[in-house]
Amino acid sequence: MQENKPVLIVGLGNPGDEYKLTRHNVGFMAIDAIAPSDSVWKKEKNALTTRAQIDEHDVIFVKPQTFMNNSGDAVAALMKFYKIPLENLIVIHDDMDLKVGTFREKTGGGSAGHNGIKSIDANVGNEYRRIRIGIGHPRDFESPIPPVDWVLGKFNADQLKQIQSVIKSINLD
């Protein structure tokens, strides 16, 4: 991480009340939990952003407003505008291959079929830090729901508690 440059922390999701608290919006949920509670959000470069000083780092929290499949457009525009190097990008997103209430971190790699990650990779490259939050797969619950509908579905109360708990355990250092 370049110390003299801002850190861009992006939570992936879809804009609009109809997507609030859906599985695909755990990135937005994480940003809402991690950003300071008194944050003032503004619209810029097809995203909602807010800034904070955290442990001597200038941090820009981002919720792209381009819908998931075009998240890379907003991320690339913000990185260019703020001159943020790829190693200062952190993306938080849902992952169907992880059990609900778990998370994994890695730098670089493939998209694993996640369209938001595909979009970011295509726009800025793939060597950035990713925090993947498990939302489970419909097969884990013996559900006949197709994956495309699964990610747009809402968590039940128990799953939501697990998601909130895992978000609290994420360390951004």
Salt bridges, closest charged atoms under 4 A:
GLU3 OE1 - HIS57 ND1 3.84
ASP32 OD1 - LYS63 NZ 2.70
ASP58 OD2 - ARG51 NH2 2.26
ASP94 OD2 - HIS24 ND1 2.96
ASP94 OD1 - HIS114 NE2 2.88
ASP95 OD2 - ARG132 NE 2.88
ASP97 OD1 - ARG139 NH2 3.98
GLU105 OE1 - ARG129 NH2 2.78
ASP121 OD1 - ARG130 NH2 3.23
ASP140 OD1 - LYS99 NZ 3.85
